[in-house]
Structure formats: C-alpha cells, structure tokens
Amino acid sequence: MGMKAVTAVVVDNGEPDLEECLLSLRDQTVEPYIIVASGPKTDMELAKSLADEVLPPESGIGKARVKAILKAESKYILSCDTDTVYYPYYVEAAENSLRRNHFVRGIFYPKDEIGFWNTVEQWLVFVPYEFCLAFRKDSFMNLEIHKEDYSNPRQDIGYYIWAKLTPVLIEPTMVCYTRLPTKAVVVFKENYLKSALGALAPVAGAFIVVARWFI
C-alpha cells in the first residue's frame, strides 16, 4: 500500500454514482490513496478499475468502513460514500485542517433540487455525517471507535464519533455534493414525524380552547 498522507475510505453497496464519486477523488489537487469498502451489490470490476484497493464485501456499513480504516496506513482518513461527489480541493482542505484538528466535517450541498428537508439538513452543522467526515487515524483508534457495536447493518461510525467527541469542528473549505435528504431524515419524516404531529394535535387543540376562553 502506498504511504500517502491521506486515505479516502469509500463505502459502497451498489450506488449508481460509484464511478462519479471515485473520479472526483481521483481529480484532486492532493491525491489520496483510495480504498473501496464494498458491499454485496458493489460493481467490483468498476471499483477495482478506479480505486487503489477494494476490500471484500461486508454486509454492514459500519463493519465495512471500520475494516477499511484499520487497513489504511495513512495518517489522515477521509470517510466517503459513493452517493457523494467531492470538490477538487476537498482532500487538500481536509489534510490542511487535520494538521490542527483531530476530527472535522465538511460542508455539503444537495446534488439535485433544494427542498425543505435538504435545507434543514444543511443547517445541522454539528451532525458528523460519514460522507463528509475526516479525522486523524490515531484519534479514531485512541477513542476505540473501531471497537464499538456494528452488528446493526445500518450502524455507521458517525453516531459513535458524536457520542465521544462533540462537536466535530466544521471545515468550510471541505465542500461536496451529496444525495439529500439523507436516508435517516427520510425515515424520520416517513415513520416518526406524522406520529409526533398526531400526538401534538390534542395538545394544540386544548391550547386553542383555553386561549379562546380567556380572549
């Protein structure tokens, strides 16, 4: 493995933007070493043609990402996803920032139209989304984030970083485009928001009745 200062750990499980993502990481002012942490649906031939290294498929996102982080020999790690496209100076900006900081998070914009939920997520500046997260490998290891429970296939490293190191510093020179709203917000909107609004409806009704009584 090459001893480049930065390794981009790219998690994929059959995303249609795999090629665009990897090409954006190849077209950087500072070239990273690229490891693809593949899933069961990854186009292995395409991944091998563009990455420096492709790991065998893992069934869980967190397990795949941690496995690739442990394999990396670089001092700095970029946590990336294949539904995200990275600006040409992203790696350079991350490396410069990580000389001063242990964990940083980039700025992201929606790939497509800007809607309400996209805007909401852009303002959640302290959420350590994995696709725009960068850190020193030794800090990651010292916090033992690699030893956390990743038995849930959807569990990734962001929650554990948030739990052990808050806030993650924002680095505005790290810029990328990604799919928004994220799956987590879609699930929240579809599964929990309606229930929450339904539970609040009686409270709102009672408030209106009381307010009208005193008016």
MARBA-3410 file (N, C-alpha, C, O; in Angstrom, 1 decimal):
215
0.8,-1.2,0.0,0.0,0.0,0.0,0.9,1.2,0.0,1.9,1.3,0.7 ~ 0.5,2.2,-0.8,1.2,3.5,-0.8,1.1,4.2,0.5,0.1,4.2,1.2 ~ 2.2,5.0,0.8,2.2,5.7,2.1,1.8,7.2,1.9,2.5,8.1,2.3 ~ 0.7,7.4,1.2,0.2,8.7,1.1,-0.4,9.3,2.4,-0.8,8.5,3.2 ~ -0.4,10.6,2.5,-0.8,11.2,3.8,-2.2,11.0,4.1,-2.7,11.0,5.2
-3.0,10.9,3.0,-4.5,10.8,3.2,-5.0,9.5,2.5,-4.7,9.2,1.3 ~ -5.9,8.8,3.2,-6.6,7.7,2.6,-8.1,8.0,2.6,-8.7,8.4,3.6 ~ -8.7,7.9,1.4,-10.2,8.1,1.3,-10.8,6.7,1.4,-10.6,5.8,0.5 ~ -11.6,6.5,2.5,-12.3,5.2,2.7,-13.7,5.4,2.1,-14.5,6.2,2.6 ~ -14.0,4.7,1.0,-15.3,4.9,0.3,-16.1,3.7,0.5,-15.8,2.6,0.1
-17.3,3.9,1.1,-18.2,2.8,1.3,-19.2,2.7,0.2,-19.8,3.8,-0.1 ~ -19.5,1.5,-0.3,-20.4,1.4,-1.4,-21.2,0.1,-1.3,-20.7,-0.9,-0.8 ~ -22.4,0.2,-1.8,-23.2,-1.1,-1.9,-24.1,-1.0,-3.1,-25.4,-1.1,-3.0 ~ -23.5,-0.7,-4.2,-24.3,-0.7,-5.5,-24.9,0.6,-5.8,-25.8,0.7,-6.6 ~ -24.3,1.7,-5.3,-24.8,3.1,-5.7,-24.5,3.4,-7.2,-23.5,3.0,-7.7
-25.5,4.0,-7.8,-25.3,4.3,-9.3,-24.2,5.4,-9.5,-23.7,5.5,-10.6 ~ -23.8,6.1,-8.4,-22.8,7.2,-8.6,-21.4,6.8,-8.2,-20.5,7.6,-8.0 ~ -21.2,5.5,-8.1,-19.8,5.0,-7.8,-18.7,5.5,-8.7,-17.7,6.0,-8.2 ~ -18.9,5.5,-10.0,-17.9,6.0,-10.9,-17.7,7.5,-10.7,-16.5,7.9,-10.6 ~ -18.8,8.3,-10.6,-18.6,9.7,-10.5,-17.9,10.1,-9.2,-17.1,11.0,-9.1
-18.2,9.4,-8.1,-17.6,9.6,-6.8,-16.1,9.3,-6.9,-15.3,10.2,-6.5 ~ -15.7,8.2,-7.4,-14.3,7.8,-7.4,-13.5,8.7,-8.4,-12.3,9.0,-8.1 ~ -14.1,9.1,-9.5,-13.4,10.0,-10.4,-13.2,11.4,-9.7,-12.2,12.0,-10.0 ~ -14.1,11.8,-8.9,-14.0,13.1,-8.2,-12.8,13.0,-7.2,-12.1,14.0,-7.0 ~ -12.6,11.8,-6.6,-11.5,11.6,-5.7,-10.2,11.5,-6.4,-9.1,11.8,-5.9
-10.2,11.0,-7.7,-9.0,11.0,-8.5,-8.6,12.4,-9.0,-7.4,12.6,-9.2 ~ -9.6,13.2,-9.1,-9.3,14.6,-9.7,-9.2,15.6,-8.6,-9.9,16.5,-8.5 ~ -8.2,15.3,-7.7,-7.9,16.2,-6.5,-6.6,16.9,-6.6,-5.7,16.4,-7.3 ~ -6.5,18.0,-6.0,-5.2,18.8,-6.0,-4.2,18.0,-5.2,-3.0,18.1,-5.4 ~ -4.6,17.3,-4.2,-3.8,16.3,-3.4,-4.3,14.9,-3.6,-5.5,14.7,-3.2
-3.6,14.0,-4.2,-4.1,12.7,-4.5,-4.2,11.8,-3.2,-3.1,11.6,-2.6 ~ -5.3,11.3,-2.9,-5.4,10.3,-1.8,-5.2,8.9,-2.3,-5.3,8.6,-3.4 ~ -4.9,8.0,-1.3,-5.0,6.6,-1.5,-6.5,6.2,-1.4,-7.1,6.6,-0.4 ~ -7.0,5.5,-2.3,-8.5,5.2,-2.3,-8.7,3.8,-2.0,-8.3,2.9,-2.7 ~ -9.5,3.5,-0.9,-9.9,2.2,-0.5,-11.4,2.1,-0.6,-12.1,2.9,0.0
-11.9,1.2,-1.4,-13.4,1.0,-1.5,-13.8,-0.1,-0.6,-13.3,-1.3,-0.7 ~ -14.6,0.2,0.4,-15.2,-0.8,1.3,-16.5,-1.3,0.7,-17.5,-0.6,0.8 ~ -16.4,-2.4,0.0,-17.5,-2.8,-0.9,-18.6,-3.5,-0.1,-18.4,-4.0,1.1 ~ -19.8,-3.6,-0.7,-20.9,-4.3,-0.2,-21.3,-5.4,-1.2,-20.7,-5.5,-2.2 ~ -22.4,-6.2,-0.8,-22.8,-7.3,-1.7,-23.2,-6.8,-3.1,-23.1,-7.6,-4.1
-23.6,-5.6,-3.3,-24.1,-5.1,-4.6,-23.1,-4.2,-5.3,-23.4,-3.7,-6.4 ~ -21.9,-4.1,-4.8,-20.9,-3.3,-5.4,-20.4,-3.8,-6.8,-20.3,-5.0,-7.0 ~ -20.3,-2.9,-7.8,-19.7,-3.3,-9.1,-18.2,-3.4,-8.9,-17.5,-2.4,-9.0 ~ -17.7,-4.6,-8.6,-16.4,-4.9,-8.2,-15.4,-4.5,-9.4,-14.3,-4.0,-9.1 ~ -15.8,-4.8,-10.6,-14.9,-4.5,-11.7,-14.7,-3.0,-11.9,-13.5,-2.6,-12.1
-15.7,-2.2,-11.7,-15.6,-0.8,-11.8,-14.8,-0.2,-10.7,-13.9,0.6,-10.8 ~ -15.1,-0.7,-9.5,-14.4,-0.3,-8.3,-12.9,-0.5,-8.4,-12.0,0.3,-8.1 ~ -12.5,-1.7,-8.8,-11.1,-2.1,-9.0,-10.4,-1.2,-10.1,-9.2,-1.0,-10.0 ~ -11.1,-0.8,-11.0,-10.5,0.0,-12.1,-10.2,1.4,-11.7,-9.4,2.1,-12.3 ~ -10.8,1.9,-10.6,-10.7,3.3,-10.2,-10.0,3.5,-8.8,-9.5,4.5,-8.5
-10.1,2.5,-8.0,-9.6,2.6,-6.6,-8.2,1.9,-6.6,-7.8,1.2,-7.4 ~ -7.5,2.3,-5.5,-6.2,1.7,-5.3,-6.3,0.3,-4.6,-5.5,-0.6,-4.8 ~ -7.4,0.1,-3.9,-7.6,-1.1,-3.2,-9.1,-1.3,-3.0,-9.8,-0.4,-2.7 ~ -9.6,-2.5,-3.2,-11.0,-2.8,-3.0,-11.1,-4.0,-2.0,-10.6,-5.1,-2.3 ~ -11.8,-3.8,-0.9,-11.9,-4.9,0.1,-13.1,-5.8,-0.2,-14.1,-5.3,-0.8
-13.0,-7.0,0.2,-14.2,-8.0,0.0,-15.4,-7.4,0.6,-15.4,-6.7,1.6 ~ -16.6,-7.8,0.1,-17.9,-7.3,0.6,-18.1,-7.6,2.0,-17.8,-8.7,2.5 ~ -18.7,-6.6,2.7,-19.2,-6.7,4.1,-20.7,-6.4,4.0,-21.2,-5.7,3.2 ~ -21.4,-7.1,5.0,-22.9,-6.9,5.0,-23.4,-5.6,5.7,-24.5,-5.2,5.5 ~ -22.5,-5.0,6.5,-22.9,-3.9,7.3,-22.0,-2.7,6.9,-20.9,-2.8,6.6
-22.7,-1.5,6.9,-22.0,-0.2,6.6,-20.8,0.0,7.5,-19.7,0.3,7.1 ~ -21.1,0.0,8.8,-20.1,0.3,9.8,-18.9,-0.7,9.8,-17.8,-0.3,9.9 ~ -19.3,-2.0,9.7,-18.2,-3.0,9.6,-17.3,-2.8,8.4,-16.1,-2.9,8.5 ~ -17.9,-2.5,7.3,-17.1,-2.2,6.1,-16.2,-1.0,6.2,-15.1,-1.1,5.9 ~ -16.8,0.0,6.8,-16.0,1.3,6.9,-14.8,1.1,7.9,-13.7,1.5,7.7
-15.1,0.5,9.1,-14.1,0.2,10.1,-13.0,-0.7,9.6,-11.8,-0.5,9.8 ~ -13.4,-1.7,8.8,-12.4,-2.6,8.2,-11.4,-1.9,7.3,-10.2,-2.1,7.4 ~ -11.9,-1.0,6.5,-11.1,-0.2,5.6,-10.2,0.8,6.4,-9.1,1.0,6.0 ~ -10.8,1.4,7.4,-10.0,2.4,8.3,-8.8,1.6,8.9,-7.7,2.2,8.9 ~ -9.1,0.4,9.4,-8.0,-0.3,10.0,-6.9,-0.7,9.0,-5.7,-0.8,9.4
-7.3,-0.9,7.8,-6.4,-1.3,6.7,-5.5,-0.2,6.3,-4.4,-0.3,5.8 ~ -6.1,1.0,6.4,-5.3,2.2,5.9,-4.1,2.5,6.7,-4.0,2.3,7.9 ~ -3.0,2.9,6.0,-1.7,3.2,6.6,-1.5,4.7,6.7,-0.5,5.1,7.3 ~ -2.4,5.5,6.2,-2.2,7.0,6.2,-2.5,7.6,7.5,-3.1,7.0,8.4 ~ -1.9,8.8,7.7,-2.2,9.5,9.0,-3.6,10.1,9.0,-4.2,10.2,10.1
-4.1,10.5,7.9,-5.4,11.1,7.8,-6.4,10.3,7.0,-6.0,9.7,6.0 ~ -7.6,10.2,7.5,-8.7,9.4,6.9,-9.8,10.3,6.5,-10.3,11.1,7.2 ~ -10.3,10.1,5.2,-11.5,10.7,4.8,-12.6,9.7,4.7,-12.4,8.6,4.1 ~ -13.7,9.9,5.4,-14.8,9.0,5.3,-15.7,9.4,4.2,-16.3,10.5,4.3 ~ -15.9,8.6,3.2,-16.6,9.0,2.0,-17.7,7.9,1.7,-17.6,6.8,2.1
-18.7,8.4,0.9,-19.8,7.5,0.4,-19.9,7.7,-1.1,-19.6,8.8,-1.6 ~ -20.4,6.7,-1.8,-20.4,6.8,-3.2,-21.7,7.5,-3.8,-21.8,7.5,-5.0 ~ -22.5,8.0,-2.9,-23.6,8.9,-3.4,-23.1,10.4,-3.3,-24.0,11.3,-3.4 ~ -21.8,10.6,-3.1,-21.3,11.9,-2.9,-20.2,12.3,-3.9,-19.4,11.4,-4.2 ~ -20.2,13.5,-4.4,-19.1,14.0,-5.3,-18.3,15.0,-4.6,-18.9,15.9,-3.9
-17.0,14.9,-4.6,-16.1,15.8,-3.9,-15.4,16.8,-4.7,-14.9,16.5,-5.8 ~ -15.4,18.1,-4.3,-14.7,19.2,-5.0,-13.2,18.9,-5.1,-12.7,18.1,-4.3 ~ -12.6,19.4,-6.1,-11.2,19.0,-6.4,-10.2,19.4,-5.3,-9.1,18.8,-5.2 ~ -10.6,20.3,-4.4,-9.7,20.7,-3.3,-10.1,20.1,-2.0,-9.5,20.5,-0.9 ~ -11.0,19.1,-2.0,-11.5,18.6,-0.8,-10.4,17.9,0.0,-10.3,18.1,1.2
-9.6,17.0,-0.6,-8.6,16.3,0.1,-7.5,17.3,0.7,-7.1,17.1,1.8 ~ -7.1,18.2,-0.1,-6.1,19.2,0.3,-6.7,20.0,1.5,-5.9,20.2,2.5 ~ -7.9,20.4,1.5,-8.5,21.1,2.6,-8.6,20.3,3.8,-8.3,20.8,4.9 ~ -8.9,19.0,3.7,-9.0,18.1,4.8,-7.6,17.9,5.5,-7.5,18.0,6.7 ~ -6.6,17.7,4.6,-5.3,17.5,5.1,-4.8,18.7,5.9,-4.2,18.6,7.0
-5.0,19.9,5.3,-4.6,21.1,6.0,-5.3,21.3,7.3,-4.6,21.7,8.3 ~ -6.5,21.0,7.4,-7.3,21.2,8.6,-6.9,20.2,9.7,-6.9,20.5,10.9 ~ -6.6,18.9,9.2,-6.3,17.9,10.2,-4.9,18.0,10.8,-4.5,17.3,11.7 ~ -4.1,18.9,10.3,-2.8,19.2,10.9,-3.1,20.0,12.2,-2.2,19.9,13.1 ~ -4.2,20.6,12.3,-4.6,21.4,13.5,-5.6,20.7,14.4,-5.7,21.0,15.6
-6.5,19.9,13.8,-7.7,19.4,14.4,-7.7,17.8,14.3,-7.0,17.3,13.5 ~ -8.4,17.2,15.3,-8.5,15.8,15.3,-9.6,15.2,14.4,-9.5,14.2,13.7 ~ -10.8,15.9,14.4,-11.9,15.5,13.7,-12.5,16.7,13.0,-12.7,17.7,13.7 ~ -12.8,16.7,11.7,-13.5,17.8,11.1,-14.6,17.2,10.2,-14.6,16.1,9.8 ~ -15.5,18.1,9.9,-16.6,17.8,9.0,-16.8,18.8,7.9,-16.7,20.0,8.2
-17.0,18.4,6.7,-17.1,19.3,5.6,-18.4,19.9,5.4,-19.4,19.5,6.1 ~ -18.5,20.8,4.5,-19.8,21.4,4.1,-20.4,20.7,2.9,-19.7,20.4,2.0 ~ -21.7,20.4,2.9,-22.3,19.7,1.8,-23.5,20.4,1.3,-24.2,21.1,2.0 ~ -23.7,20.1,0.0,-24.9,20.7,-0.7,-25.6,19.6,-1.4,-25.1,18.6,-1.8 ~ -26.9,19.8,-1.6,-27.7,18.7,-2.3,-27.3,18.6,-3.8,-27.0,19.6,-4.4
-27.3,17.4,-4.3,-27.0,17.2,-5.7,-28.1,17.7,-6.6,-27.8,18.3,-7.7 ~ -29.3,17.6,-6.2,-30.5,17.9,-7.0,-31.1,19.2,-6.5,-30.5,20.1,-6.1 ~ -32.5,19.2,-6.6,-33.2,20.4,-6.2,-33.1,20.7,-4.7,-32.9,19.7,-3.9 ~ -33.2,21.9,-4.3,-33.2,22.3,-2.9,-34.6,22.4,-2.4,-35.4,23.2,-2.8 ~ -34.9,21.4,-1.5,-36.2,21.4,-0.9,-36.1,21.7,0.6,-35.0,22.0,1.1
-37.2,21.6,1.3,-37.3,22.0,2.7,-36.3,21.1,3.5,-35.6,21.6,4.3 ~ -36.4,19.8,3.3,-35.6,18.8,4.1,-34.1,18.9,3.8,-33.3,18.7,4.7 ~ -33.8,19.2,2.5,-32.4,19.5,2.2,-31.9,20.6,2.9,-30.8,20.6,3.4 ~ -32.7,21.7,3.0,-32.2,22.9,3.7,-32.0,22.6,5.2,-31.1,23.1,5.8 ~ -33.0,21.9,5.8,-32.8,21.6,7.2,-31.5,20.8,7.5,-30.8,21.1,8.4
-31.2,19.8,6.6,-30.0,19.1,6.9,-28.7,19.9,6.7,-27.8,19.7,7.4 ~ -28.7,20.8,5.8,-27.6,21.7,5.6,-27.3,22.5,6.8,-26.1,22.9,7.1 ~ -28.3,22.8,7.6,-28.1,23.6,8.8,-27.8,22.8,10.1,-27.6,23.3,11.1 ~ -27.8,21.4,9.9,-27.5,20.6,11.0,-25.9,20.5,11.0,-25.4,19.4,10.8 ~ -25.3,21.6,11.4,-23.8,21.7,11.1,-23.0,20.8,12.1,-21.8,20.5,11.8
-23.6,20.4,13.2,-22.8,19.6,14.1,-23.0,18.1,14.0,-22.5,17.3,14.8 ~ -23.8,17.7,13.0,-24.0,16.2,12.8,-22.9,15.7,12.0,-22.6,16.1,10.9 ~ -22.2,14.7,12.6,-21.0,14.1,11.9,-21.4,13.1,10.8,-21.2,11.9,11.0 ~ -22.0,13.6,9.7,-22.3,12.7,8.6,-21.1,12.0,8.1,-20.1,12.7,7.8 ~ -21.2,10.7,7.9,-20.0,10.0,7.5,-19.4,10.4,6.1,-18.2,10.4,5.9
-20.3,10.8,5.2,-19.8,11.1,3.8,-19.0,12.4,3.8,-18.3,12.6,2.8 ~ -18.9,13.2,4.8,-18.1,14.4,4.8,-17.3,14.5,6.0,-16.9,15.6,6.5 ~ -16.9,13.4,6.6,-16.1,13.4,7.8,-14.7,13.0,7.6,-14.4,12.2,6.7 ~ -13.8,13.7,8.3,-12.3,13.4,8.1,-11.7,13.5,9.5,-12.1,14.2,10.4 ~ -10.7,12.6,9.7,-10.1,12.6,11.1,-8.7,12.0,11.0,-8.3,11.3,10.0
-8.0,12.2,12.1,-6.7,11.5,12.2,-6.9,10.1,12.6,-7.8,9.8,13.5 ~ -6.2,9.2,12.0,-6.5,7.8,12.3,-6.1,7.5,13.8,-6.8,6.7,14.4 ~ -5.0,8.1,14.3,-4.7,7.8,15.7,-5.7,8.3,16.7,-5.9,7.6,17.7 ~ -6.4,9.3,16.4,-7.5,9.8,17.2,-8.7,8.8,17.2,-9.3,8.5,18.3 ~ -9.0,8.4,16.0,-10.1,7.4,15.9,-9.7,6.1,16.7,-10.6,5.6,17.4
-8.5,5.7,16.6,-8.1,4.5,17.3,-8.1,4.7,18.9,-8.5,3.8,19.6 ~ -7.6,5.9,19.3,-7.4,6.2,20.7,-8.8,6.2,21.4,-8.9,5.8,22.5 ~ -9.8,6.7,20.6,-11.2,6.7,21.2,-11.9,5.3,21.1,-13.0,5.1,21.6 ~ -11.2,4.4,20.5,-11.7,3.0,20.3,-13.0,2.9,19.6,-13.9,2.1,19.9 ~ -13.2,3.8,18.6,-14.4,3.8,17.9,-14.5,2.5,17.0,-15.6,2.0,16.7
-13.4,1.9,16.7,-13.4,0.7,15.9,-13.9,-0.5,16.7,-14.2,-1.5,16.1 ~ -14.0,-0.4,18.0,-14.4,-1.5,18.9,-15.9,-1.4,19.2,-16.4,-2.3,20.0 ~ -16.6,-0.4,18.7,-18.0,-0.3,19.0,-18.8,-1.3,18.3,-18.3,-2.1,17.5 ~ -20.1,-1.4,18.7,-21.0,-2.4,18.2,-21.6,-2.0,16.8,-22.3,-1.0,16.7 ~ -21.2,-2.8,15.8,-21.7,-2.5,14.4,-22.5,-3.7,13.9,-22.5,-4.0,12.8
-23.2,-4.4,14.9,-23.9,-5.6,14.5,-25.2,-5.2,13.7,-25.6,-6.0,12.8 ~ -25.7,-4.0,13.9,-26.8,-3.5,13.1,-26.2,-3.1,11.7,-25.3,-2.2,11.7 ~ -26.7,-3.6,10.6,-26.1,-3.4,9.3,-26.1,-1.9,8.9,-25.3,-1.5,8.1 ~ -27.0,-1.1,9.5,-27.1,0.3,9.2,-26.3,1.2,10.1,-26.2,2.4,9.9 ~ -25.7,0.6,11.2,-25.0,1.4,12.1,-23.6,1.8,11.5,-22.8,0.9,11.1
-23.3,3.1,11.5,-22.1,3.6,11.0,-21.3,4.3,12.1,-21.7,4.3,13.3 ~ -20.2,4.9,11.7,-19.3,5.5,12.8,-19.7,6.8,13.3,-19.3,7.2,14.4 ~ -20.6,7.5,12.5,-20.9,8.9,12.9,-21.5,9.0,14.3,-21.1,10.0,15.0 ~ -22.4,8.1,14.7,-23.0,8.2,16.0,-22.0,8.1,17.1,-22.0,8.9,18.1 ~ -21.0,7.2,16.9,-20.0,7.0,18.0,-19.1,8.2,18.1,-18.6,8.5,19.2
-18.8,8.8,16.9,-17.9,9.9,17.0,-18.7,11.1,17.7,-18.1,11.8,18.5 ~ -20.0,11.2,17.4,-20.8,12.2,18.0,-20.8,12.0,19.5,-20.7,12.9,20.3 ~ -21.0,10.7,19.9,-21.1,10.4,21.4,-19.8,10.6,22.1,-19.8,11.0,23.3 ~ -18.6,10.5,21.4,-17.3,10.5,22.1,-16.6,11.9,21.9,-15.7,12.2,22.7 ~ -17.0,12.6,20.9,-16.3,13.8,20.6,-17.3,14.8,20.0,-17.5,14.8,18.7
-17.8,15.7,20.8,-18.8,16.7,20.3,-18.4,18.1,20.8,-18.0,18.2,21.9 ~ -18.4,19.1,19.9,-18.7,19.0,18.5,-17.6,18.6,17.6,-16.4,18.8,18.0 ~ -17.9,18.0,16.5,-16.9,17.9,15.4,-16.8,19.2,14.7,-17.7,19.8,14.3 ~ -15.5,19.7,14.6,-15.3,21.0,14.0,-15.7,21.1,12.5,-15.5,20.1,11.8 ~ -16.3,22.2,12.1,-16.7,22.4,10.8,-15.5,23.0,10.0,-14.9,24.0,10.4
-15.2,22.4,8.8,-14.2,22.9,8.0,-14.8,23.4,6.7,-15.1,22.6,5.8 ~ -15.1,24.7,6.5,-15.8,25.2,5.4,-15.1,25.1,4.0,-15.8,25.3,3.0 ~ -13.8,24.8,4.0,-13.1,24.6,2.8,-13.3,23.2,2.2,-12.9,22.9,1.1 ~ -13.8,22.3,3.0,-14.1,20.9,2.5,-15.6,21.0,2.0,-16.5,21.0,2.8 ~ -15.7,20.9,0.7,-17.0,21.0,0.1,-17.4,19.8,-0.8,-16.5,19.3,-1.6
-18.6,19.3,-0.7,-19.0,18.2,-1.5,-20.5,18.3,-1.8,-21.3,19.0,-1.1 ~ -20.9,17.6,-2.8,-22.4,17.4,-3.2,-22.8,16.0,-2.8,-22.1,15.1,-3.0 ~ -24.0,15.9,-2.2,-24.5,14.6,-1.8,-26.0,14.4,-2.0,-26.6,15.4,-2.4 ~ -26.5,13.2,-1.9,-27.9,13.0,-2.0,-28.6,13.5,-0.7,-28.3,12.9,0.4 ~ -29.5,14.4,-0.9,-30.2,14.9,0.3,-31.7,14.9,-0.1,-32.1,15.1,-1.3
-32.6,14.7,0.9,-32.3,14.4,2.3,-31.6,13.0,2.4,-31.9,12.1,1.6 ~ -30.9,12.8,3.5,-30.3,11.5,3.7,-31.3,10.5,4.1,-32.5,10.9,4.4 ~ -31.0,9.2,4.0,-31.9,8.2,4.3,-32.4,8.3,5.8,-33.6,8.0,6.0 ~ -31.6,8.8,6.7,-32.0,8.9,8.1,-33.1,9.9,8.2,-34.1,9.7,8.9 ~ -33.0,11.0,7.5,-34.1,12.0,7.6,-35.3,11.6,6.9,-36.4,11.9,7.3
-35.2,10.8,5.8,-36.4,10.3,5.1,-37.1,9.3,6.0,-38.4,9.4,6.1 ~ -36.4,8.5,6.7,-37.0,7.5,7.6,-37.7,8.3,8.8,-38.9,7.9,9.1 ~ -37.1,9.3,9.3,-37.7,10.1,10.3,-39.0,10.8,9.9,-40.0,10.7,10.5 ~ -38.9,11.3,8.7,-40.1,12.0,8.1,-41.2,11.1,7.9,-42.4,11.4,8.2 ~ -40.9,9.9,7.3,-42.0,9.0,7.0,-42.5,8.2,8.2,-43.7,7.9,8.2
-41.7,7.8,9.1,-42.1,6.9,10.2,-42.4,7.6,11.5,-43.2,7.1,12.3 ~ -41.8,8.8,11.8,-41.9,9.4,13.1,-42.6,10.8,13.1,-43.3,11.1,14.1 ~ -42.4,11.5,12.0,-43.0,12.9,12.0,-44.5,12.9,12.1,-45.0,13.7,12.9 ~ -45.1,12.0,11.3,-46.6,12.0,11.4,-47.1,11.6,12.8,-48.1,12.2,13.2 ~ -46.4,10.6,13.4,-46.8,10.2,14.7,-46.7,11.3,15.7,-47.5,11.5,16.6
-45.5,12.0,15.6,-45.3,13.1,16.5,-46.3,14.2,16.4,-46.8,14.8,17.3 ~ -46.6,14.6,15.1,-47.7,15.6,14.9,-49.0,15.1,15.4,-49.8,15.9,15.9 ~ -49.3,13.9,15.2,-50.6,13.3,15.7,-50.7,13.4,17.2,-51.8,13.7,17.7 ~ -49.6,13.2,17.9,-49.6,13.2,19.3,-49.7,14.7,19.8,-50.3,14.9,20.9 ~ -49.2,15.6,19.1,-49.3,17.0,19.5,-50.6,17.6,19.2,-51.0,18.7,19.7
-51.4,17.0,18.3,-52.7,17.6,17.9,-53.6,17.9,19.1,-54.2,18.9,19.1 ~ -53.8,16.9,20.0,-54.7,17.1,21.1,-54.2,18.3,22.0,-55.0,19.1,22.5 ~ -52.9,18.4,22.2,-52.3,19.4,23.0,-52.6,20.8,22.3,-53.0,21.7,23.0 ~ -52.4,20.9,21.0,-52.7,22.1,20.3,-54.2,22.5,20.4,-54.5,23.6,20.6 ~ -55.0,21.5,20.3,-56.5,21.7,20.4,-56.9,22.3,21.7,-57.6,23.2,21.8
-56.3,21.7,22.8,-56.6,22.1,24.1,-56.1,23.5,24.4,-56.8,24.3,25.0 ~ -54.9,23.9,23.8,-54.4,25.2,23.9,-55.3,26.2,23.3,-55.5,27.3,23.8 ~ -55.8,25.9,22.1,-56.7,26.8,21.4,-58.0,27.0,22.2,-58.5,28.2,22.3 ~ -58.5,25.9,22.8,-59.8,26.1,23.6,-59.5,27.0,24.8,-60.3,27.9,25.1 ~ -58.4,26.8,25.5,-58.1,27.6,26.7,-57.9,29.0,26.2,-58.3,30.0,26.9
-57.2,29.2,25.1,-56.9,30.6,24.7,-58.2,31.3,24.3,-58.3,32.5,24.7 ~ -59.1,30.7,23.7,-60.3,31.3,23.3,-61.2,31.6,24.6,-61.9,32.6,24.6 ~ -61.0,30.8,25.6,-61.8,31.0,26.8,-61.4,32.4,27.5,-62.2,33.1,28.0 ~ -60.1,32.7,27.4,-59.6,33.9,28.0,-59.6,35.1,27.1,-59.4,36.3,27.6 ~ -59.9,34.9,25.8,-59.9,36.1,24.9,-61.3,36.7,25.0,-61.5,37.7,24.3
END
